Amino acid sequence: MEEVQNEPLFAERAAGVDIARAGLVAAVRVPGKNGRRMQEVRSFPTTRRGLEELAGWLDSHGVTRVGMEPASD
C-alpha cells in the first residue's frame, strides 16, 4: 500500500474498478495513519477465478463501496 493525498471521502473503505475485455484494474483506498489514506492497485483477469480473486481482495480490505467504469479498448 502507498500513501495518497487526501480527497473528499466517498466511503471510509472504497474501491474503483476499470473494466476492459483484457482484464480489470482495481484500486482500493483505506484509512492509514494520522488521518492519511492508503491506496493499492491490482489487476485481475476477466475470468470467473479472476472475479473471485477480486471479490476476496476487496473483502480482505473491508471495502464497502465500489465504483466501476468501462475502459475503452
N, CA, C and O atoms as a Maestro MAE file, in Angstrom:
{
 s_m_m2io_version
 :::
 2.0.0
}

f_m_ct {
 s_m_title
 :::
 protein
 m_atom[292] {
  # First column is atom index #
  i_m_mmod_type
  r_m_x_coord
  r_m_y_coord
  r_m_z_coord
  i_m_residue_number
  s_m_chain_name
  s_m_pdb_residue_name
  s_m_pdb_atom_name
  i_m_atomic_number
  :::
  1 25 0.851 -1.180 0.000 1 A "MET " " N  " 7
  2 3 0.000 0.000 0.000 1 A "MET " " CA " 6
  3 2 0.892 1.238 0.000 1 A "MET " " C  " 6
  4 15 1.962 1.258 0.609 1 A "MET " " O  " 8
  5 25 0.433 2.245 -0.683 2 A "GLU " " N  " 7
  6 3 1.158 3.515 -0.702 2 A "GLU " " CA " 6
  7 2 0.247 4.609 -0.166 2 A "GLU " " C  " 6
  8 15 -0.974 4.538 -0.303 2 A "GLU " " O  " 8
  9 25 0.852 5.619 0.445 3 A "GLU " " N  " 7
  10 3 0.091 6.745 0.972 3 A "GLU " " CA " 6
  11 2 -0.292 7.668 -0.179 3 A "GLU " " C  " 6
  12 15 0.508 7.909 -1.083 3 A "GLU " " O  " 8
  13 25 -1.532 8.189 -0.140 4 A "VAL " " N  " 7
  14 3 -2.015 9.078 -1.199 4 A "VAL " " CA " 6
  15 2 -2.569 10.355 -0.592 4 A "VAL " " C  " 6
  16 15 -2.808 10.428 0.614 4 A "VAL " " O  " 8
  17 25 -2.772 11.364 -1.438 5 A "GLN " " N  " 7
  18 3 -3.321 12.645 -0.995 5 A "GLN " " CA " 6
  19 2 -4.753 12.461 -0.504 5 A "GLN " " C  " 6
  20 15 -5.501 11.634 -1.026 5 A "GLN " " O  " 8
  21 25 -5.115 13.228 0.487 6 A "ASN " " N  " 7
  22 3 -6.491 13.195 0.973 6 A "ASN " " CA " 6
  23 2 -7.427 13.818 -0.042 6 A "ASN " " C  " 6
  24 15 -7.112 14.840 -0.651 6 A "ASN " " O  " 8
  25 25 -8.571 13.200 -0.219 7 A "GLU " " N  " 7
  26 3 -9.630 13.701 -1.089 7 A "GLU " " CA " 6
  27 2 -10.927 13.595 -0.307 7 A "GLU " " C  " 6
  28 15 -10.971 12.903 0.710 7 A "GLU " " O  " 8
  29 25 -11.994 14.269 -0.758 8 A "PRO " " N  " 7
  30 3 -13.270 14.121 -0.063 8 A "PRO " " CA " 6
  31 2 -13.670 12.643 -0.023 8 A "PRO " " C  " 6
  32 15 -13.563 11.939 -1.028 8 A "PRO " " O  " 8
  33 25 -14.132 12.177 1.143 9 A "LEU " " N  " 7
  34 3 -14.453 10.764 1.313 9 A "LEU " " CA " 6
  35 2 -15.788 10.387 0.703 9 A "LEU " " C  " 6
  36 15 -16.812 11.008 0.990 9 A "LEU " " O  " 8
  37 25 -15.771 9.374 -0.133 10 A "PHE " " N  " 7
  38 3 -16.977 8.751 -0.680 10 A "PHE " " CA " 6
  39 2 -17.428 7.676 0.307 10 A "PHE " " C  " 6
  40 15 -18.619 7.500 0.561 10 A "PHE " " O  " 8
  41 25 -16.467 6.979 0.844 11 A "ALA " " N  " 7
  42 3 -16.680 5.946 1.854 11 A "ALA " " CA " 6
  43 2 -15.350 5.740 2.561 11 A "ALA " " C  " 6
  44 15 -14.295 6.024 1.995 11 A "ALA " " O  " 8
  45 25 -15.392 5.257 3.775 12 A "GLU " " N  " 7
  46 3 -14.181 5.009 4.548 12 A "GLU " " CA " 6
  47 2 -13.262 4.018 3.825 12 A "GLU " " C  " 6
  48 15 -12.045 4.202 3.781 12 A "GLU " " O  " 8
  49 25 -13.860 2.973 3.264 13 A "ARG " " N  " 7
  50 3 -13.120 1.916 2.545 13 A "ARG " " CA " 6
  51 2 -13.777 1.736 1.187 13 A "ARG " " C  " 6
  52 15 -14.834 1.114 1.078 13 A "ARG " " O  " 8
  53 25 -13.148 2.281 0.151 14 A "ALA " " N  " 7
  54 3 -13.761 2.312 -1.178 14 A "ALA " " CA " 6
  55 2 -12.805 1.747 -2.230 14 A "ALA " " C  " 6
  56 15 -11.596 1.652 -2.020 14 A "ALA " " O  " 8
  57 25 -13.396 1.376 -3.374 15 A "ALA " " N  " 7
  58 3 -12.599 0.867 -4.485 15 A "ALA " " CA " 6
  59 2 -13.157 1.399 -5.795 15 A "ALA " " C  " 6
  60 15 -14.338 1.731 -5.896 15 A "ALA " " O  " 8
  61 25 -12.293 1.473 -6.787 16 A "GLY " " N  " 7
  62 3 -12.684 1.805 -8.146 16 A "GLY " " CA " 6
  63 2 -12.198 0.696 -9.053 16 A "GLY " " C  " 6
  64 15 -11.075 0.214 -8.900 16 A "GLY " " O  " 8
  65 25 -13.036 0.283 -10.003 17 A "VAL " " N  " 7
  66 3 -12.674 -0.807 -10.910 17 A "VAL " " CA " 6
  67 2 -12.827 -0.334 -12.346 17 A "VAL " " C  " 6
  68 15 -13.889 0.152 -12.734 17 A "VAL " " O  " 8
  69 25 -11.772 -0.474 -13.131 18 A "ASP " " N  " 7
  70 3 -11.783 -0.164 -14.558 18 A "ASP " " CA " 6
  71 2 -11.967 -1.496 -15.283 18 A "ASP " " C  " 6
  72 15 -11.150 -2.404 -15.133 18 A "ASP " " O  " 8
  73 25 -13.037 -1.612 -16.068 19 A "ILE " " N  " 7
  74 3 -13.406 -2.877 -16.697 19 A "ILE " " CA " 6
  75 2 -13.044 -2.850 -18.178 19 A "ILE " " C  " 6
  76 15 -13.455 -1.950 -18.910 19 A "ILE " " O  " 8
  77 25 -12.272 -3.842 -18.611 20 A "ALA " " N  " 7
  78 3 -11.906 -3.983 -20.023 20 A "ALA " " CA " 6
  79 2 -12.015 -5.453 -20.415 20 A "ALA " " C  " 6
  80 15 -12.080 -6.332 -19.555 20 A "ALA " " O  " 8
  81 25 -12.033 -5.709 -21.711 21 A "ARG " " N  " 7
  82 3 -12.086 -7.097 -22.184 21 A "ARG " " CA " 6
  83 2 -10.881 -7.893 -21.711 21 A "ARG " " C  " 6
  84 15 -11.007 -9.055 -21.324 21 A "ARG " " O  " 8
  85 25 -9.726 -7.270 -21.743 22 A "ALA " " N  " 7
  86 3 -8.478 -7.952 -21.405 22 A "ALA " " CA " 6
  87 2 -8.302 -8.182 -19.911 22 A "ALA " " C  " 6
  88 15 -7.544 -9.067 -19.514 22 A "ALA " " O  " 8
  89 25 -8.978 -7.411 -19.080 23 A "GLY " " N  " 7
  90 3 -8.822 -7.571 -17.645 23 A "GLY " " CA " 6
  91 2 -9.418 -6.416 -16.863 23 A "GLY " " C  " 6
  92 15 -9.960 -5.470 -17.435 23 A "GLY " " O  " 8
  93 25 -9.311 -6.510 -15.569 24 A "LEU " " N  " 7
  94 3 -9.816 -5.495 -14.640 24 A "LEU " " CA " 6
  95 2 -8.642 -4.873 -13.906 24 A "LEU " " C  " 6
  96 15 -7.683 -5.563 -13.561 24 A "LEU " " O  " 8
  97 25 -8.713 -3.579 -13.670 25 A "VAL " " N  " 7
  98 3 -7.731 -2.904 -12.821 25 A "VAL " " CA " 6
  99 2 -8.528 -2.268 -11.690 25 A "VAL " " C  " 6
  100 15 -9.461 -1.502 -11.930 25 A "VAL " " O  " 8
  101 25 -8.153 -2.592 -10.456 26 A "ALA " " N  " 7
  102 3 -8.892 -2.103 -9.298 26 A "ALA " " CA " 6
  103 2 -7.958 -1.355 -8.359 26 A "ALA " " C  " 6
  104 15 -6.805 -1.741 -8.169 26 A "ALA " " O  " 8
  105 25 -8.473 -0.283 -7.778 27 A "ALA " " N  " 7
  106 3 -7.744 0.494 -6.776 27 A "ALA " " CA " 6
  107 2 -8.569 0.510 -5.506 27 A "ALA " " C  " 6
  108 15 -9.775 0.754 -5.544 27 A "ALA " " O  " 8
  109 25 -7.921 0.249 -4.377 28 A "VAL " " N  " 7
  110 3 -8.575 0.271 -3.070 28 A "VAL " " CA " 6
  111 2 -7.985 1.414 -2.268 28 A "VAL " " C  " 6
  112 15 -6.768 1.600 -2.251 28 A "VAL " " O  " 8
  113 25 -8.838 2.182 -1.603 29 A "ARG " " N  " 7
  114 3 -8.376 3.231 -0.685 29 A "ARG " " CA " 6
  115 2 -8.975 2.975 0.688 29 A "ARG " " C  " 6
  116 15 -10.186 2.817 0.841 29 A "ARG " " O  " 8
  117 25 -8.097 2.939 1.679 30 A "VAL " " N  " 7
  118 3 -8.497 2.655 3.057 30 A "VAL " " CA " 6
  119 2 -7.812 3.643 3.993 30 A "VAL " " C  " 6
  120 15 -6.852 4.305 3.598 30 A "VAL " " O  " 8
  121 25 -8.296 3.750 5.238 31 A "PRO " " N  " 7
  122 3 -7.657 4.653 6.193 31 A "PRO " " CA " 6
  123 2 -6.216 4.226 6.495 31 A "PRO " " C  " 6
  124 15 -5.905 3.038 6.573 31 A "PRO " " O  " 8
  125 25 -5.360 5.216 6.661 32 A "GLY " " N  " 7
  126 3 -3.972 4.964 7.039 32 A "GLY " " CA " 6
  127 2 -3.687 5.623 8.377 32 A "GLY " " C  " 6
  128 15 -4.605 5.897 9.152 32 A "GLY " " O  " 8
  129 25 -2.433 5.872 8.642 33 A "LYS " " N  " 7
  130 3 -2.030 6.512 9.898 33 A "LYS " " CA " 6
  131 2 -2.216 8.025 9.815 33 A "LYS " " C  " 6
  132 15 -2.155 8.610 8.734 33 A "LYS " " O  " 8
  133 25 -2.444 8.644 10.963 34 A "ASN " " N  " 7
  134 3 -2.548 10.099 11.087 34 A "ASN " " CA " 6
  135 2 -3.586 10.704 10.146 34 A "ASN " " C  " 6
  136 15 -3.395 11.812 9.644 34 A "ASN " " O  " 8
  137 25 -4.681 9.989 9.904 35 A "GLY " " N  " 7
  138 3 -5.749 10.512 9.072 35 A "GLY " " CA " 6
  139 2 -5.465 10.484 7.584 35 A "GLY " " C  " 6
  140 15 -6.263 10.984 6.791 35 A "GLY " " O  " 8
  141 25 -4.344 9.910 7.195 36 A "ARG " " N  " 7
  142 3 -3.990 9.812 5.776 36 A "ARG " " CA " 6
  143 2 -4.707 8.614 5.152 36 A "ARG " " C  " 6
  144 15 -5.254 7.772 5.864 36 A "ARG " " O  " 8
  145 25 -4.703 8.542 3.825 37 A "ARG " " N  " 7
  146 3 -5.326 7.433 3.106 37 A "ARG " " CA " 6
  147 2 -4.231 6.568 2.477 37 A "ARG " " C  " 6
  148 15 -3.182 7.072 2.075 37 A "ARG " " O  " 8
  149 25 -4.486 5.273 2.399 38 A "MET " " N  " 7
  150 3 -3.567 4.334 1.761 38 A "MET " " CA " 6
  151 2 -4.254 3.778 0.521 38 A "MET " " C  " 6
  152 15 -5.470 3.584 0.510 38 A "MET " " O  " 8
  153 25 -3.474 3.524 -0.518 39 A "GLN " " N  " 7
  154 3 -4.024 3.033 -1.780 39 A "GLN " " CA " 6
  155 2 -3.198 1.862 -2.297 39 A "GLN " " C  " 6
  156 15 -1.972 1.850 -2.191 39 A "GLN " " O  " 8
  157 25 -3.899 0.875 -2.860 40 A "GLU " " N  " 7
  158 3 -3.237 -0.254 -3.519 40 A "GLU " " CA " 6
  159 2 -3.966 -0.507 -4.833 40 A "GLU " " C  " 6
  160 15 -5.195 -0.456 -4.880 40 A "GLU " " O  " 8
  161 25 -3.212 -0.780 -5.904 41 A "VAL " " N  " 7
  162 3 -3.793 -1.050 -7.227 41 A "VAL " " CA " 6
  163 2 -3.360 -2.448 -7.665 41 A "VAL " " C  " 6
  164 15 -2.188 -2.811 -7.569 41 A "VAL " " O  " 8
  165 25 -4.338 -3.227 -8.151 42 A "ARG " " N  " 7
  166 3 -4.046 -4.584 -8.645 42 A "ARG " " CA " 6
  167 2 -4.815 -4.848 -9.926 42 A "ARG " " C  " 6
  168 15 -5.835 -4.210 -10.185 42 A "ARG " " O  " 8
  169 25 -4.332 -5.784 -10.726 43 A "SER " " N  " 7
  170 3 -5.005 -6.209 -11.955 43 A "SER " " CA " 6
  171 2 -5.514 -7.631 -11.784 43 A "SER " " C  " 6
  172 15 -4.911 -8.446 -11.086 43 A "SER " " O  " 8
  173 25 -6.643 -7.913 -12.440 44 A "PHE " " N  " 7
  174 3 -7.268 -9.230 -12.371 44 A "PHE " " CA " 6
  175 2 -7.752 -9.617 -13.760 44 A "PHE " " C  " 6
  176 15 -8.168 -8.754 -14.532 44 A "PHE " " O  " 8
  177 25 -7.702 -10.917 -14.089 45 A "PRO " " N  " 7
  178 3 -8.239 -11.354 -15.380 45 A "PRO " " CA " 6
  179 2 -9.772 -11.357 -15.350 45 A "PRO " " C  " 6
  180 15 -10.377 -11.407 -14.279 45 A "PRO " " O  " 8
  181 25 -10.386 -11.304 -16.523 46 A "THR " " N  " 7
  182 3 -11.851 -11.308 -16.601 46 A "THR " " CA " 6
  183 2 -12.363 -12.749 -16.737 46 A "THR " " C  " 6
  184 15 -13.103 -13.074 -17.664 46 A "THR " " O  " 8
  185 25 -11.961 -13.582 -15.813 47 A "THR " " N  " 7
  186 3 -12.416 -14.959 -15.727 47 A "THR " " CA " 6
  187 2 -13.169 -15.124 -14.412 47 A "THR " " C  " 6
  188 15 -13.107 -14.258 -13.539 47 A "THR " " O  " 8
  189 25 -13.869 -16.225 -14.281 48 A "ARG " " N  " 7
  190 3 -14.574 -16.472 -13.017 48 A "ARG " " CA " 6
  191 2 -13.591 -16.453 -11.843 48 A "ARG " " C  " 6
  192 15 -13.855 -15.853 -10.801 48 A "ARG " " O  " 8
  193 25 -12.465 -17.119 -12.035 49 A "ARG " " N  " 7
  194 3 -11.451 -17.153 -10.975 49 A "ARG " " CA " 6
  195 2 -10.935 -15.746 -10.666 49 A "ARG " " C  " 6
  196 15 -10.743 -15.393 -9.502 49 A "ARG " " O  " 8
  197 25 -10.711 -14.942 -11.716 50 A "GLY " " N  " 7
  198 3 -10.245 -13.571 -11.524 50 A "GLY " " CA " 6
  199 2 -11.250 -12.736 -10.754 50 A "GLY " " C  " 6
  200 15 -10.875 -11.953 -9.880 50 A "GLY " " O  " 8
  201 25 -12.539 -12.901 -11.079 51 A "LEU " " N  " 7
  202 3 -13.582 -12.159 -10.357 51 A "LEU " " CA " 6
  203 2 -13.674 -12.601 -8.904 51 A "LEU " " C  " 6
  204 15 -13.919 -11.782 -8.017 51 A "LEU " " O  " 8
  205 25 -13.479 -13.891 -8.658 52 A "GLU " " N  " 7
  206 3 -13.474 -14.385 -7.275 52 A "GLU " " CA " 6
  207 2 -12.283 -13.830 -6.504 52 A "GLU " " C  " 6
  208 15 -12.405 -13.490 -5.327 52 A "GLU " " O  " 8
  209 25 -11.122 -13.738 -7.171 53 A "GLU " " N  " 7
  210 3 -9.941 -13.139 -6.542 53 A "GLU " " CA " 6
  211 2 -10.189 -11.664 -6.217 53 A "GLU " " C  " 6
  212 15 -9.836 -11.191 -5.137 53 A "GLU " " O  " 8
  213 25 -10.797 -10.945 -7.161 54 A "LEU " " N  " 7
  214 3 -11.126 -9.533 -6.940 54 A "LEU " " CA " 6
  215 2 -12.053 -9.396 -5.741 54 A "LEU " " C  " 6
  216 15 -11.815 -8.561 -4.868 54 A "LEU " " O  " 8
  217 25 -13.102 -10.203 -5.689 55 A "ALA " " N  " 7
  218 3 -14.050 -10.141 -4.574 55 A "ALA " " CA " 6
  219 2 -13.354 -10.419 -3.247 55 A "ALA " " C  " 6
  220 15 -13.609 -9.726 -2.262 55 A "ALA " " O  " 8
  221 25 -12.490 -11.408 -3.207 56 A "GLY " " N  " 7
  222 3 -11.758 -11.727 -1.981 56 A "GLY " " CA " 6
  223 2 -10.829 -10.607 -1.562 56 A "GLY " " C  " 6
  224 15 -10.704 -10.306 -0.375 56 A "GLY " " O  " 8
  225 25 -10.171 -9.985 -2.544 57 A "TRP " " N  " 7
  226 3 -9.247 -8.882 -2.259 57 A "TRP " " CA " 6
  227 2 -10.009 -7.694 -1.681 57 A "TRP " " C  " 6
  228 15 -9.580 -7.092 -0.697 57 A "TRP " " O  " 8
  229 25 -11.157 -7.356 -2.306 58 A "LEU " " N  " 7
  230 3 -11.970 -6.251 -1.806 58 A "LEU " " CA " 6
  231 2 -12.461 -6.552 -0.394 58 A "LEU " " C  " 6
  232 15 -12.437 -5.682 0.476 58 A "LEU " " O  " 8
  233 25 -12.901 -7.779 -0.172 59 A "ASP " " N  " 7
  234 3 -13.387 -8.190 1.146 59 A "ASP " " CA " 6
  235 2 -12.269 -8.128 2.188 59 A "ASP " " C  " 6
  236 15 -12.506 -7.726 3.328 59 A "ASP " " O  " 8
  237 25 -11.050 -8.525 1.802 60 A "SER " " N  " 7
  238 3 -9.927 -8.517 2.749 60 A "SER " " CA " 6
  239 2 -9.580 -7.108 3.223 60 A "SER " " C  " 6
  240 15 -9.006 -6.939 4.299 60 A "SER " " O  " 8
  241 25 -9.926 -6.098 2.423 61 A "HIS " " N  " 7
  242 3 -9.683 -4.699 2.797 61 A "HIS " " CA " 6
  243 2 -10.924 -4.056 3.418 61 A "HIS " " C  " 6
  244 15 -10.900 -2.877 3.771 61 A "HIS " " O  " 8
  245 25 -11.997 -4.819 3.550 62 A "GLY " " N  " 7
  246 3 -13.215 -4.285 4.169 62 A "GLY " " CA " 6
  247 2 -13.915 -3.243 3.318 62 A "GLY " " C  " 6
  248 15 -14.596 -2.366 3.849 62 A "GLY " " O  " 8
  249 25 -13.756 -3.326 1.992 63 A "VAL " " N  " 7
  250 3 -14.364 -2.351 1.081 63 A "VAL " " CA " 6
  251 2 -15.885 -2.432 1.174 63 A "VAL " " C  " 6
  252 15 -16.461 -3.519 1.129 63 A "VAL " " O  " 8
  253 25 -16.538 -1.261 1.306 64 A "THR " " N  " 7
  254 3 -17.995 -1.206 1.413 64 A "THR " " CA " 6
  255 2 -18.651 -0.541 0.192 64 A "THR " " C  " 6
  256 15 -19.858 -0.675 -0.009 64 A "THR " " O  " 8
  257 25 -17.864 0.173 -0.618 65 A "ARG " " N  " 7
  258 3 -18.391 0.847 -1.813 65 A "ARG " " CA " 6
  259 2 -17.434 0.638 -2.975 65 A "ARG " " C  " 6
  260 15 -16.215 0.719 -2.820 65 A "ARG " " O  " 8
  261 25 -18.015 0.364 -4.153 66 A "VAL " " N  " 7
  262 3 -17.203 0.176 -5.355 66 A "VAL " " CA " 6
  263 2 -17.812 0.984 -6.496 66 A "VAL " " C  " 6
  264 15 -19.017 0.915 -6.740 66 A "VAL " " O  " 8
  265 25 -16.982 1.742 -7.186 67 A "GLY " " N  " 7
  266 3 -17.394 2.435 -8.404 67 A "GLY " " CA " 6
  267 2 -16.751 1.703 -9.577 67 A "GLY " " C  " 6
  268 15 -15.589 1.302 -9.504 67 A "GLY " " O  " 8
  269 25 -17.516 1.530 -10.666 68 A "MET " " N  " 7
  270 3 -16.984 0.813 -11.827 68 A "MET " " CA " 6
  271 2 -17.111 1.678 -13.069 68 A "MET " " C  " 6
  272 15 -18.021 2.498 -13.183 68 A "MET " " O  " 8
  273 25 -16.175 1.481 -14.002 69 A "GLU " " N  " 7
  274 3 -16.164 2.251 -15.237 69 A "GLU " " CA " 6
  275 2 -15.641 1.368 -16.361 69 A "GLU " " C  " 6
  276 15 -14.620 0.701 -16.190 69 A "GLU " " O  " 8
  277 25 -16.314 1.349 -17.504 70 A "PRO " " N  " 7
  278 3 -15.786 0.566 -18.627 70 A "PRO " " CA " 6
  279 2 -14.601 1.291 -19.264 70 A "PRO " " C  " 6
  280 15 -14.605 2.513 -19.410 70 A "PRO " " O  " 8
  281 25 -13.601 0.521 -19.635 71 A "ALA " " N  " 7
  282 3 -12.445 1.080 -20.337 71 A "ALA " " CA " 6
  283 2 -12.722 1.067 -21.824 71 A "ALA " " C  " 6
  284 15 -13.523 0.265 -22.304 71 A "ALA " " O  " 8
  285 25 -12.076 1.934 -22.544 72 A "SER " " N  " 7
  286 3 -12.232 1.919 -24.000 72 A "SER " " CA " 6
  287 2 -11.058 1.176 -24.600 72 A "SER " " C  " 6
  288 15 -9.972 1.736 -24.746 72 A "SER " " O  " 8
  289 25 -11.275 -0.110 -24.956 73 A "ASP " " N  " 7
  290 3 -10.174 -0.846 -25.578 73 A "ASP " " CA " 6
  291 2 -10.253 -0.744 -27.048 73 A "ASP " " C  " 6
  292 15 -9.410 -1.300 -27.752 73 A "ASP " " O  " 8
  :::
 }
 m_bond[291] {
  # First column is bond index #
  i_m_from
  i_m_to
  i_m_order
  :::
  1 1 2 1
  2 2 3 1
  3 3 4 2
  4 3 5 1
  5 5 6 1
  6 6 7 1
  7 7 8 2
  8 7 9 1
  9 9 10 1
  10 10 11 1
  11 11 12 2
  12 11 13 1
  13 13 14 1
  14 14 15 1
  15 15 16 2
  16 15 17 1
  17 17 18 1
  18 18 19 1
  19 19 20 2
  20 19 21 1
  21 21 22 1
  22 22 23 1
  23 23 24 2
  24 23 25 1
  25 25 26 1
  26 26 27 1
  27 27 28 2
  28 27 29 1
  29 29 30 1
  30 30 31 1
  31 31 32 2
  32 31 33 1
  33 33 34 1
  34 34 35 1
  35 35 36 2
  36 35 37 1
  37 37 38 1
  38 38 39 1
  39 39 40 2
  40 39 41 1
  41 41 42 1
  42 42 43 1
  43 43 44 2
  44 43 45 1
  45 45 46 1
  46 46 47 1
  47 47 48 2
  48 47 49 1
  49 49 50 1
  50 50 51 1
  51 51 52 2
  52 51 53 1
  53 53 54 1
  54 54 55 1
  55 55 56 2
  56 55 57 1
  57 57 58 1
  58 58 59 1
  59 59 60 2
  60 59 61 1
  61 61 62 1
  62 62 63 1
  63 63 64 2
  64 63 65 1
  65 65 66 1
  66 66 67 1
  67 67 68 2
  68 67 69 1
  69 69 70 1
  70 70 71 1
  71 71 72 2
  72 71 73 1
  73 73 74 1
  74 74 75 1
  75 75 76 2
  76 75 77 1
  77 77 78 1
  78 78 79 1
  79 79 80 2
  80 79 81 1
  81 81 82 1
  82 82 83 1
  83 83 84 2
  84 83 85 1
  85 85 86 1
  86 86 87 1
  87 87 88 2
  88 87 89 1
  89 89 90 1
  90 90 91 1
  91 91 92 2
  92 91 93 1
  93 93 94 1
  94 94 95 1
  95 95 96 2
  96 95 97 1
  97 97 98 1
  98 98 99 1
  99 99 100 2
  100 99 101 1
  101 101 102 1
  102 102 103 1
  103 103 104 2
  104 103 105 1
  105 105 106 1
  106 106 107 1
  107 107 108 2
  108 107 109 1
  109 109 110 1
  110 110 111 1
  111 111 112 2
  112 111 113 1
  113 113 114 1
  114 114 115 1
  115 115 116 2
  116 115 117 1
  117 117 118 1
  118 118 119 1
  119 119 120 2
  120 119 121 1
  121 121 122 1
  122 122 123 1
  123 123 124 2
  124 123 125 1
  125 125 126 1
  126 126 127 1
  127 127 128 2
  128 127 129 1
  129 129 130 1
  130 130 131 1
  131 131 132 2
  132 131 133 1
  133 133 134 1
  134 134 135 1
  135 135 136 2
  136 135 137 1
  137 137 138 1
  138 138 139 1
  139 139 140 2
  140 139 141 1
  141 141 142 1
  142 142 143 1
  143 143 144 2
  144 143 145 1
  145 145 146 1
  146 146 147 1
  147 147 148 2
  148 147 149 1
  149 149 150 1
  150 150 151 1
  151 151 152 2
  152 151 153 1
  153 153 154 1
  154 154 155 1
  155 155 156 2
  156 155 157 1
  157 157 158 1
  158 158 159 1
  159 159 160 2
  160 159 161 1
  161 161 162 1
  162 162 163 1
  163 163 164 2
  164 163 165 1
  165 165 166 1
  166 166 167 1
  167 167 168 2
  168 167 169 1
  169 169 170 1
  170 170 171 1
  171 171 172 2
  172 171 173 1
  173 173 174 1
  174 174 175 1
  175 175 176 2
  176 175 177 1
  177 177 178 1
  178 178 179 1
  179 179 180 2
  180 179 181 1
  181 181 182 1
  182 182 183 1
  183 183 184 2
  184 183 185 1
  185 185 186 1
  186 186 187 1
  187 187 188 2
  188 187 189 1
  189 189 190 1
  190 190 191 1
  191 191 192 2
  192 191 193 1
  193 193 194 1
  194 194 195 1
  195 195 196 2
  196 195 197 1
  197 197 198 1
  198 198 199 1
  199 199 200 2
  200 199 201 1
  201 201 202 1
  202 202 203 1
  203 203 204 2
  204 203 205 1
  205 205 206 1
  206 206 207 1
  207 207 208 2
  208 207 209 1
  209 209 210 1
  210 210 211 1
  211 211 212 2
  212 211 213 1
  213 213 214 1
  214 214 215 1
  215 215 216 2
  216 215 217 1
  217 217 218 1
  218 218 219 1
  219 219 220 2
  220 219 221 1
  221 221 222 1
  222 222 223 1
  223 223 224 2
  224 223 225 1
  225 225 226 1
  226 226 227 1
  227 227 228 2
  228 227 229 1
  229 229 230 1
  230 230 231 1
  231 231 232 2
  232 231 233 1
  233 233 234 1
  234 234 235 1
  235 235 236 2
  236 235 237 1
  237 237 238 1
  238 238 239 1
  239 239 240 2
  240 239 241 1
  241 241 242 1
  242 242 243 1
  243 243 244 2
  244 243 245 1
  245 245 246 1
  246 246 247 1
  247 247 248 2
  248 247 249 1
  249 249 250 1
  250 250 251 1
  251 251 252 2
  252 251 253 1
  253 253 254 1
  254 254 255 1
  255 255 256 2
  256 255 257 1
  257 257 258 1
  258 258 259 1
  259 259 260 2
  260 259 261 1
  261 261 262 1
  262 262 263 1
  263 263 264 2
  264 263 265 1
  265 265 266 1
  266 266 267 1
  267 267 268 2
  268 267 269 1
  269 269 270 1
  270 270 271 1
  271 271 272 2
  272 271 273 1
  273 273 274 1
  274 274 275 1
  275 275 276 2
  276 275 277 1
  277 277 278 1
  278 278 279 1
  279 279 280 2
  280 279 281 1
  281 281 282 1
  282 282 283 1
  283 283 284 2
  284 283 285 1
  285 285 286 1
  286 286 287 1
  287 287 288 2
  288 287 289 1
  289 289 290 1
  290 290 291 1
  291 291 292 2
  :::
 }
}
